[in-house]
Amino acid sequence: MSYLEHTIQRKRIGIFFGFIFIFFAVIIFRLFDLQVMRNNIYLKMADKQHWTTRKIPAKRGLIYTTDIKTGEKNTLATNETLNMVYAVPRQIKNKEEASKKLSDILGIDSKEISNLINNDKVYVPIKHKLNNEEVSKIEESDLLGIMLSPEEWRNYPEGELASHVVGFINNDGEGQYGIESYFNDQLKGKSGEVTLEKDNSGRQITASLKQENPVLNGQDIVLTIDRVIQSFAEADLKDAVEKHKSPGGSIIVMNPDNGDIWAMANYPTFDPNKYNEIKDYELFKNSAIAHLYEPGSIFKILTMAAGIDTGKIFPNTTYIDTGEVKIGGYTIRNASNKVYGKRTMTEVLENSINTGTIFIKDTIGNEVFYNYIKNFGLGRKTGIGLLGEETGVLKSFKSWKDINFATATFGQGIAVTPLQFITAASAIANGGELVNPNIVSRYILPDGSTKEPERTKKRVIKKETANILSAMMVSVVEKGHGKKAQIPGFRVAGKTGTAQIPLKDGNGYEAYKSIGSFILFVPAEDAKFIILVKIDEPQGVQWAESTAAPVAGELAKKILNYLEIPPNNKE
């Protein structure tokens, strides 16, 4: 072999061994990378194949009403397990036959079902919330590729009862409106996780269960709403709205001593079990906390409270009514342009005289009057704990002109919600303290313990003022425009209000539309409850004494009988 050939052969051998060296080096590096550098990654991948993690949904808390006589709970919102039927189209051999059988069982058009399953998907929902008969027939049909699966659904066993207070759950399990929305996080709780080992076939080994992140079920919420009183309020409101061909209305019943809401009714209403059938979402709003309106003459009790509390006005204080007051180019007149002449402050309330409340404001001064309005809680949310509460309209003191102060004395130019006003009026009924309204009585925690919300109150008028004004309001019911709210055997305190409705452009008021309202508490000397009735735009009746007052009186009678409160007035 020549030297040249030998050299070439040695080079070939070197290249060959070089390739072998590189090959093994790559393998070694790859093994090092897999076993050392990426060890954690592949361990996790192996774990995923060997272990599976399952999410455990938390049970949503229940919502209850309270029987204020016995303390017992009644369920407003609960959970129930219902089956749904779904298809695995790729497993269905005869889709036409399956469509026809399912159509007969479920009451769904066979063409609609055929359109759903005519594909190779692995999951197609067909119908939710099956009844027992539908479940049994599907099980008996033994259709290949047709499966049943349990689902958790929210159920409202009382239907429409207190629906604006409760709200509802959407298809994603999230609370919408009312308690369901405001307390969504507390009600839904926190889901947990459990990790299970799998065998070589992928089946779970239950004995190897490993708990991680334990589930925290939602809190139950017990409302202050009394089921019976709520039913009374809703029925009476419905009758009144339909009788007067009104577009709607609200009723609130409150315990003036602690602010507990015993009833909060709106009409029209809805069934939260069928919320998806509602086309107008405005129907979901709780008008008792979200509808702003100018309260009209029921506001006069707050003006009178301010006057008496300053010590400058007394029930027998007199003034001369000429029928009108001129302020800065404006002329304010009494309702129906009446002229009353010399009148006492008690008669101002009995006859609902506009010029009389202006006289009170002029006597105590604009700033003092304005401060009393603010102290009664107007112009800010009550903080009741319901989504959608409005703040009301109370402009700043500096922005008001003399005409604004004058019209505010009889409830024009300011706006309140029904809840704001009944809260303010409760201070008269309970002896002078502004209470924080409550819709929640207590929370029941997952461990069974209970927690009560904080209840607050502050004095806004003297007790003597409240007692004097209560007696004047009794005179309104016995001698004035509140006669239709009288209850035999009881001294009833009340005040009517027929409020004008502002035009949308803010320039003036609707000519033939009004809102009738009535505030009532009984017994006047030791009020057990206070009622506000509001009827929107009643037809064929002009004054609240013929719309809201009778409703408040009849409802109060029912509540007195229900609570077994004996008559205390023998006159």
Secondary structure, 3 states (H helix, E strand, C coil): CCHHHHHHHHHHHHHHHHHHHHHHHHHHHHHHHHHHHCHHHHHHHHHHHHEEEEEECCCCCCEEEECCCCCCEEEEEEEEEEEEEEECHHHCCCHHHHHHHHHHHHCCCHHHHHHHHCCCCCCEEEECCCCHHHHHHHHHHCCCCEEEEEEEEEECCCCCCCHHHHCEECCCCCEECHHHHHCHHHHHCECEEEEEEECCCCCEEEEEEEEECCCECCCEEEECCCHHHHHHHHHHHHHHHHHCCCCEEEEEEECCCCCEEEEEEEECCCCHHHHHHCCCHHHHCCHHHHCCECCHHHHHHHHHHHHHHCCCCCCCCEEEECCEEEECCEEEECHHHCCCEEEEHHHHHHHCCHHHHHHHHHHHCHHHHHHHHHHCCCCCCCCCCCCCCCCCECCCHHHCCHHHHHHHCCCCCCEECHHHHHHHHHHHHCCCEEECCECEEEEECCCCCEECCCCCEEECCCHHHHHHHHHHHHHHHHHCCCHHHCCCCCCCEEEEEEEEEECCCCCCEEEEEEEEEEEEEECCCCCCEEEEEEEECCCCCCCHHHCHHHHHHHHHHHHHHHCCCCCCCCC
